[in-house]
Amino acid sequence: MTFPQKHTIDKSTMKAKQGFKLRPLGNEFILVGESIEQINFNKMITMNETAAYLWKKVADGTDFDAKRLADYLLEEYEVSEEQALQDAQNTCEAWQNAGIIE
């Protein structure tokens, strides 16, 4: 019998890469590269309202980890701490995969 893995919170801090601008697009947001280093015409980064809220919190170069993102979620939304931590970890992984944080 296998058991589902629990999400582990990465203790290392991350930082948003500079050179991106968050812009509204209908009910979502897109992250646009504004410097030549950030332009990739093969990839468009879209975010829902919650991810955009988190991005705005860290886009200035603030160091963050999944715990800090979870704290931001708890400040703004009525979710459990467990759900906030899971969502924050998923967001960090998605941002790492998209190459928009370091």
Legacy VTK file of the C-alpha trace (Angstrom):
# vtk DataFile Version 3.0
C-alpha trace
ASCII
DATASET POLYDATA
POINTS 102 float
0.000 0.000 0.000
1.347 3.452 -0.886
0.537 6.644 0.907
0.277 10.050 -0.751
3.298 12.249 -0.210
2.864 15.297 1.948
3.991 18.597 0.532
7.253 19.674 2.052
7.967 23.341 2.436
11.237 24.422 0.926
13.177 26.394 3.539
15.410 28.181 1.040
14.442 31.685 0.079
13.627 32.767 -3.441
13.374 36.069 -5.200
11.332 37.264 -8.164
13.461 37.866 -11.236
13.470 41.504 -12.243
12.368 42.717 -15.663
8.771 41.450 -15.600
5.573 43.510 -15.566
2.231 42.077 -14.438
-0.631 43.129 -16.715
-4.373 42.370 -16.508
-5.912 40.346 -19.336
-9.630 39.690 -18.862
-10.098 37.656 -15.683
-6.430 36.657 -15.547
-3.061 38.347 -15.563
-0.030 37.880 -17.788
3.579 38.403 -16.863
5.407 40.265 -19.595
9.184 40.399 -19.934
10.253 44.015 -20.277
13.979 43.517 -20.634
15.674 41.676 -23.463
16.903 38.981 -21.039
13.322 38.147 -20.018
11.743 37.966 -23.468
10.791 34.472 -24.579
8.292 34.474 -27.408
7.673 30.725 -26.973
6.185 31.082 -23.494
3.404 33.214 -22.040
3.038 33.238 -18.281
-0.540 33.600 -17.077
-1.678 33.946 -13.482
-5.038 33.850 -11.799
-6.030 36.579 -9.347
-4.515 34.780 -6.351
-1.149 34.132 -8.017
-1.099 37.739 -9.222
-1.759 38.916 -5.647
1.235 36.881 -4.457
3.426 38.119 -7.319
2.639 41.737 -6.429
3.770 41.009 -2.855
7.221 39.777 -3.956
7.853 41.443 -7.339
9.953 44.183 -5.745
12.721 41.673 -5.026
11.572 40.669 -1.541
13.090 37.379 -0.385
10.380 34.814 0.192
9.722 31.147 0.759
6.568 29.048 0.623
5.796 29.872 4.263
5.835 33.602 3.558
3.534 33.131 0.552
1.219 31.055 2.758
1.160 33.876 5.310
0.147 36.320 2.561
-2.670 33.956 1.542
-3.884 33.707 5.125
-3.927 37.516 5.411
-6.077 37.925 2.295
-8.206 34.781 1.942
-10.288 32.588 4.229
-8.403 29.308 3.847
-6.928 26.851 6.291
-3.237 27.031 7.112
-2.754 23.598 5.529
-4.438 24.685 2.284
-2.446 27.926 2.217
0.835 26.018 2.636
-0.081 23.550 -0.104
-1.118 26.326 -2.493
2.022 28.330 -1.713
4.274 25.333 -2.384
2.483 24.689 -5.690
2.906 28.343 -6.634
6.631 28.266 -5.854
7.061 25.137 -7.975
5.123 26.667 -10.879
7.169 29.861 -10.705
10.426 27.894 -10.574
9.352 25.847 -13.598
8.432 29.045 -15.461
11.842 30.534 -14.656
10.496 33.723 -13.106
12.133 33.304 -9.699
15.661 32.570 -8.593
LINES 1 103
102 0 1 2 3 4 5 6 7 8 9 10 11 12 13 14 15 16 17 18 19 20 21 22 23 24 25 26 27 28 29 30 31 32 33 34 35 36 37 38 39 40 41 42 43 44 45 46 47 48 49 50 51 52 53 54 55 56 57 58 59 60 61 62 63 64 65 66 67 68 69 70 71 72 73 74 75 76 77 78 79 80 81 82 83 84 85 86 87 88 89 90 91 92 93 94 95 96 97 98 99 100 101
